Amino acid sequence: MSIVTLLPFIVLIGAMFLMTRSAKKKQQAAAQMRDEMQPGTGVRTIGGMYATVKEIADETVLLEVAPGVHAVYAKNAIGAVLQDEEYNRIVHGDEPDAETVVPDDASSLTESAEADASDDDAEVSEDVKPDLTKKVEAAEAEAAVKKDGKADGETEAK
């Protein structure tokens, strides 16, 4: 046999080795993450449920999914162990204290220049926002009700 006939087999074996090695590293990282769990930490299951760890056994974990509601899960069902800040942000809606406010448009960059140029002009109220709703649909619905005297979903069942 020549080297040319063996080359595809060598490449295939090398690719299989690299794929199994990366999969093994991911499994080890997941196992280490699950071993670092402690009671009181927030977790996300592989199904997407957020809960707090209450007790840890050899193969199972007792999770509190809501106040007073406990469920037993396999350790392998834990998808991620979350940091306290991230868990509180997701579950309780807590926002970080130091929040950077980014304007939606560049108007805040030009407001000071425009204000200097037109001191005598009327002030623009920032509280008034334009009405972007479609009034055509409301008018069409009103016309349909007037046409046959019935709203959507109404029938003449007796």
C-alpha positions in Angstrom: 0.0 0.0 0.0 1.1 3.5 -0.8 0.9 6.5 1.4 -1.7 8.1 -0.9 -4.2 5.3 -0.1 -3.5 5.6 3.7 -3.8 9.4 3.8 -7.7 9.5 4.0 -7.7 7.0 6.9 -5.0 9.0 8.7 -6.9 12.3 8.3 -10.2 10.6 9.4 -8.5 9.1 12.6 -6.9 12.5 13.3 -10.3 14.3 13.0 -12.0 11.8 15.3 -9.2 12.2 17.9 -9.6 16.0 17.8 -13.4 15.9 18.1 -13.4 13.5 21.0 -10.7 15.5 22.8 -12.8 18.7 22.6 -16.0 16.9 23.7 -14.1 15.4 26.7 -12.8 18.9 27.7 -16.4 20.3 27.6 -17.6 17.4 29.8 -14.9 18.0 32.3 -15.7 21.7 32.4 -19.4 21.0 33.0 -18.6 18.4 35.7 -16.3 21.0 37.4 -19.0 23.6 37.2 -21.5 21.3 38.8 -19.0 20.4 41.6 -18.6 24.1 42.4 -22.4 24.4 43.2 -23.2 25.3 46.8 -26.5 25.7 48.6 -27.9 29.2 47.9 -26.4 29.6 44.4 -28.7 30.3 41.4 -28.7 27.8 38.6 -30.3 27.3 35.2 -31.4 23.8 34.2 -30.9 22.4 30.7 -34.7 23.0 30.3 -34.3 26.7 30.9 -35.7 26.9 34.4 -34.0 29.2 37.0 -33.9 28.0 40.6 -31.9 28.2 43.8 -29.9 25.2 45.1 -31.1 24.1 48.5 -29.3 20.7 49.0 -26.8 18.7 47.1 -26.6 14.9 47.1 -24.3 12.5 45.2 -26.4 12.3 42.0 -29.3 14.7 42.7 -29.9 18.4 43.6 -32.8 19.8 45.5 -33.8 23.1 43.8 -36.2 25.8 45.1 -38.1 26.9 41.9 -40.4 29.3 43.8 -40.7 30.3 47.5 -41.8 27.1 49.2 -41.7 24.9 46.0 -38.9 22.4 45.8 -38.0 19.9 43.1 -35.4 17.2 42.9 -33.2 17.2 39.7 -30.3 15.1 38.5 -27.0 16.9 38.7 -26.6 16.4 35.0 -29.7 18.5 34.4 -27.9 21.7 35.7 -26.9 23.6 32.6 -25.2 26.6 34.2 -24.3 27.9 37.7 -25.0 31.6 37.7 -23.3 34.5 39.5 -25.5 36.2 42.1 -25.7 39.4 40.1 -26.7 37.6 36.9 -29.3 35.4 38.7 -30.9 38.4 40.5 -31.0 40.4 37.2 -32.7 37.5 35.3 -35.1 36.2 38.0 -35.9 39.3 40.1 -35.3 42.0 37.4 -32.7 43.8 39.4 -30.8 46.3 37.4 -27.1 47.2 38.1 -26.6 50.4 40.0 -24.1 52.0 37.6 -26.1 52.0 34.4 -24.8 53.9 31.4 -27.5 55.7 29.5 -27.0 55.8 25.7 -29.3 58.1 23.7 -31.4 56.6 20.9 -30.3 59.3 18.5 -27.8 62.1 18.1 -30.2 64.8 19.0 -28.6 65.1 22.5 -25.3 65.9 20.8 -26.7 68.8 18.9 -29.2 70.2 21.4 -26.7 72.6 23.1 -25.6 74.1 19.8 -29.2 74.6 18.7 -30.1 76.1 22.0 -27.3 78.7 21.7 -28.3 79.6 18.2 -32.0 80.1 19.0 -32.3 81.4 22.5 -35.4 83.5 21.6 -37.2 80.7 19.8 -40.0 78.7 21.6 -38.8 75.9 23.7 -39.3 72.3 22.4 -41.1 70.1 24.9 -39.3 66.7 25.3 -42.2 65.2 27.1 -44.5 65.3 24.0 -44.0 62.2 21.9 -45.5 61.7 18.4 -48.4 59.3 18.1 -47.1 56.5 15.8 -50.2 54.2 16.0 -52.1 53.4 12.9 -55.4 55.2 13.0 -56.4 53.7 9.6 -57.0 50.3 11.2 -59.3 51.7 13.8 -61.3 53.6 11.2 -61.6 50.4 9.1 -62.9 48.4 12.1 -65.4 51.2 12.9 -66.6 51.2 9.3 -67.0 47.4 9.4 -69.1 47.5 12.6 -71.3 50.3 11.1 -71.7 48.3 7.8 -73.4 45.2 9.2 -74.0 46.2 12.8 -71.8 43.5 14.2 -68.3 43.5 15.7 -65.7 40.8 14.9 -66.7 37.5 16.3 -70.4 38.3 16.8 -72.8 35.8 15.1 -76.6 35.6 14.8 -76.8 32.3 16.8 -80.1 31.9 18.6 
